[in-house]
Amino acid sequence: MAAHRSGPLKQQNKAHKGGRHRGRGSAQRDGKGRLALKTLSKKVRKDLSKVDQRHRASQLRKQKKEAVLAEKRQLGSKDGPPHQVLVVPLHNRISLPEAFRLLQDRDTGTVHLNAWGSTHSFMLLCPRLKHRWFFTSARPGDLHTVLDMAKVADTILFLLDPLEGWDSTGDYCLSCLFAQGLPTYTLAVQGVSGLPLKKQTDVRKRLSKAVEKRFPDDKLLLLDTQQEAGMLLRQLANQKQRHLAFRDRHTYLFAHAADFVPSEENNLLGTLKISGYVRGQALNVNSLLHIIGHGDFQMKQIDAPMDPFPLNPRVIKFPKDPGMAMEICATDAVLDMEEDLKVLMKADPERQESLQTEVIPDPMDGEQTWPTEEELSEANDLLKETSKVVKKVPKGTSSYQAEWILDEDGESGGEGDEYDDVEREDFMEEESQDEGSEKEEEEECETVTIGESVHDDLYDEKVGEEAEGKMLEKYTQERLEEMFPDEVDTPRDVAARIRFQKYRGLKSFRTSPWDPKENLPQDYARIFQFQNFINTRRRIFKEIEEKEVEGAEVGWYVTLHVSEVPVSVVEHFKRGAPLIAFSLLPHEQKMSVLNMVVSRHPGNTEPVKAKEELIFHCGVRRFRASPLFSQHTAADKHKFQRFLTADLALVVTVYAPITFPPASVLLFKQNSNDLA
């Protein structure tokens, strides 16, 4: 039988080449640990198993829990600063002395009383709970004091009325505190025990429902008996602390004592000695110190006296009677404080921050040198090439502005306008006469309206007719600005070509060029400018987190020697005003242009005009300034706003010391009765 033979169309497969290809293992063995450049540049990501992932997650949770517990244990302990509690009554029926009497329980611990004018405070030391509290108080009517003390308080204790919760003043105070940034807070109700037993449960339910709008999921505590006060103290000690971004990067100190030493040359200036506990960050003597409401100052040295409020006072046993013991309190330890006083740091003039706030402008800075012959010849050739264009422009117009002035044909070249000045003046006179007759009718109507409002029962007698007339004029201007935002009335006493000669016309608000450095005011030569603000801010914040600062640690009781301080600072402190100091970050003492985005509070209805003096609470500072308003858009040009609108967020521009964001901003208008 003949064997089978394949035909010419049989499929021919490739032979297997087993020796030319290597697996991953053989390639790694031959590489001997060498990796590609792409692999080295990327972060090696390890694929963990499910067991390892659970273990890693549990470790992270444990670390966060330990950090929170460590922060709790340090605050109010013997090694940390006292737990500072700000007590704010939100209703005029709240009895603040009664609340302090319940908290000052001698059975709970040792009480040290202090009274500075209207601001009452006391220190409560409780060795049984291993905690110490420092209680201060402020009335909602004194709004600036409440806001300043809330910047350094660890916890705010709000006292509520059982029937209404808070009144209108308390509601306004809460709005301001929420806008500034609220630290840890606790709600306590005073006066429930005075109600009938049948109504107490209903009152608490209604109050909890009313409070849910501002404080959702928060528990209401009672403050009517000593037992309830003890439960409140335990709640304050075990609460988780909330952080405020604008204060956590600074060192801050609430003054427990202050002394003024006048200088030999001038009795109005001298050295202010501020004693208190260091909070926030470690304090370096070479940094600048900002005292809220008074300005920036330099420090000479930092002393470390003995802590006047130790959690566990020293016990002296008499040899004759070993059973007798005596606790040394702060009032009895003044002599020991003088003996135990030691100097921590002294300022180094070479490393100390400067108090320079403005740049000294050089009048010759913008001058040019004498041009060379080559530059003169190039300029002559350029003039020959370009054709001259003669324009008739208003006096004081720059060449850049002249390019935007259009002629009759709608083009930006050729001769100037051929309007007859006499005809224009006649037109202005006729228009002013017509407007004058309309204004007379308006003034007659306004007179009738003011006459009727004088007899109104709700008329405020403190507001005079002149002030009311100015306010009515502001309301009218704000209404006209809202109705006609892109229109401006021509003045009656000045020709329009003179009044608007500094204005320019833009073909397109979006695409037309505008040099931001053209025709800048003279004050711009005195302010500081950043080459890259974001990089500078990032570098400073990174140094705060990583760099170890030499100086007073957090929790130490120190005395700061502040130089060149006016005597008015200590006089305010003796009258009862709180003395609060913040350390400044690098460059924060220098003046620049600040842009802040603000929204108008719905409860404020009075017109706020641009360039009107306002009170600013910006970060850790409080100052007065006259801001400008502009629209908050993403373009390179922003339209100026004459009034602070109620429905839109605007950008507020002001000359002020540099403040690194994030920081809260509050604007207040000064009224005639000294309330903002």
Secondary structure, 3 states (H helix, E strand, C coil): CCCCCCCCCCCCCCCCCCCCCCCHHHHHHHHCCCCCHHHHHCCCCCCCCHHHHHHHHHHHHHHHHHHHHHHHHHCCCCCCCCEEEEEEECCCCCCHHHHHHHHCCCCCCEEEEEEECCEEEEEEEECCCCEEEEEEECCCCCHHHHHHHHCCCCEEEEEEECCCECCHHHHHHHHHHHHHCCCEEEEEECCCCCCCHHHHHHHHHHHHHHHCCCCCCCCEEECCCHHHHHHHHHHHHHCCCCCCHHHHCCCEEECCEEEEEECCCCCCEEEEEEEEECECCCECCCCCEEECCCEEEEEEEEECCCCCCCCCCCEEECCCCCCCEEECCCCCCHHHHHHHCCEEEECCCCCCCCCCCCCCCCCCCCCCCCCCHHHHHHHHHHHHHCCCCCCCCCCCCCHHHHCCCCCCCCCCCCCCCCCCHHHHHHHHHHHHHHHHHHHHHHHHHHHHHHHHHHCCCCCCCCCCHHHHHHHHHHHHHHHHHHHCCCCCCCCCCCCHHHHCCCCCCCCCCCCCCCCCCCCCCHHHHHCCCCCCHHHHHHHHHHHHHHCCCCCECCCCEEEEEEEEEECHHHHHHHCCCCCEEEECCCCCCCEEEEEEEECCCCCCCCCCECCCCEEEEECCEEEEECCEEEECCCCCCCCEECECCCCCCEEEEEEEECCCCCCCEEEECCCCCCCC
